[in-house]
């Protein structure tokens, strides 16, 4: 667990450092009329945001479906009581992925 936390924090700090460097270089490259580092970081951030959201949403939906099917297998009579909460939870999980997609589009709009 500590190793995972270490790598996660290393990646997060790395992204912050890259963002600071990109913002420092933005003025010089924008004056030259080239493709700025901030634009590249923004495009990368949008891609990472939707990739992580899709991955997390898929894992959450898989675990939810697995738990629901396990509950139905243990008690088949409770299927009617489990169905609606399962559908609602799937819709809420999918809505979080859609929110991430909207945020990715907002990042892309701000970059361009």
C-alpha atoms as one frame of an Amber mdcrd trajectory, in Angstrom:
protein
   0.000   0.000   0.000   2.815   2.413   0.818   4.509   1.656  -2.476   1.334
   2.519  -4.399   0.919   5.725  -2.438   4.537   6.636  -3.117   4.150   6.162
  -6.877   0.846   8.013  -6.926   2.316  10.994  -5.093   5.396  10.908  -7.330
   3.213  11.130 -10.429   1.080  13.925  -8.962   4.127  15.982  -7.964   5.624
  15.330 -11.403   2.533  16.730 -13.102   2.653  19.827 -10.909   6.315  20.401
 -11.771   5.649  19.941 -15.487   2.760  22.403 -15.257   4.976  25.005 -13.593
   7.647  24.576 -16.268   5.028  24.772 -19.008   3.618  28.020 -17.617   7.117
  29.501 -17.419   7.803  28.686 -21.074   4.437  29.818 -22.355   5.337  33.466
 -22.773   8.431  32.872 -24.908   6.793  30.320 -27.192   3.590  32.330 -27.559
   5.646  35.320 -28.674   7.323  33.129 -31.260   3.917  31.930 -32.515   4.690
  28.250 -31.950   2.896  25.382 -30.259   3.302  26.154 -26.557   4.112  23.657
 -23.863   0.989  24.722 -21.949  -1.165  23.704 -24.919   0.510  20.317 -25.029
   0.053  19.836 -21.283  -3.606  20.837 -21.570  -4.215  18.320 -24.325  -2.413
  15.643 -22.317  -4.448  16.518 -19.197  -7.727  16.194 -21.106  -6.704  12.784
 -22.407  -5.579  11.564 -19.006  -8.761  12.860 -17.353 -11.089  10.906 -19.604
  -8.873   7.807 -19.550  -8.770   7.675 -15.756 -12.517   8.356 -15.522 -13.355
   5.622 -18.019 -11.069   3.158 -16.240 -12.506   3.990 -12.822 -16.078   3.875
 -14.113 -15.524   0.482 -15.715 -14.037  -0.907 -12.504 -16.876   0.490 -10.414
 -19.555  -0.852 -12.741 -17.909  -4.264 -12.785 -17.751  -4.414  -9.002 -21.352
  -3.231  -8.695 -22.601  -5.822 -11.154 -20.544  -8.519  -9.469 -21.907  -7.681
  -6.027 -25.475  -7.571  -7.332 -25.164 -10.919  -9.103 -23.590 -12.454  -6.002
 -26.474 -11.176  -3.893 -29.027 -12.554  -6.333 -27.209 -15.909  -6.391 -27.350
 -16.105  -2.598 -30.984 -15.066  -2.395 -32.894 -15.344  -5.707 -36.079 -14.078
  -4.075 -34.490 -10.659  -3.503 -33.925  -9.989  -7.195 -36.842  -7.573  -7.471
 -35.574  -5.605  -4.457 -32.001  -5.417  -5.801 -32.799  -4.419  -9.361 -33.745
  -0.740  -8.887 -30.838   0.169  -6.572 -28.491  -1.562  -9.014 -29.835   0.456
 -11.967 -29.606   3.708  -9.971 -26.039   2.980  -8.898 -25.020   2.157 -12.478
 -26.559   5.427 -13.679 -24.708   7.410 -10.998 -21.402   5.746 -11.838 -21.910
   6.471 -15.534 -22.840  10.090 -14.756 -19.434  10.575 -13.113 -17.745   9.394
 -16.308 -19.906  11.791 -18.324 -18.890  14.628 -15.982 -15.251  13.764 -16.637
 -15.927  13.890 -20.374 -17.471  17.342 -19.998 -14.477  18.517 -17.958 -12.132
  17.149 -20.634 -14.039  19.127 -23.265 -13.790  22.237 -21.075 -10.018  21.742
 -20.797  -9.775  21.367 -24.574 -11.838  24.524 -25.113  -9.653  26.481 -22.726
  -6.443  25.239 -24.377  -7.443  26.143 -27.903
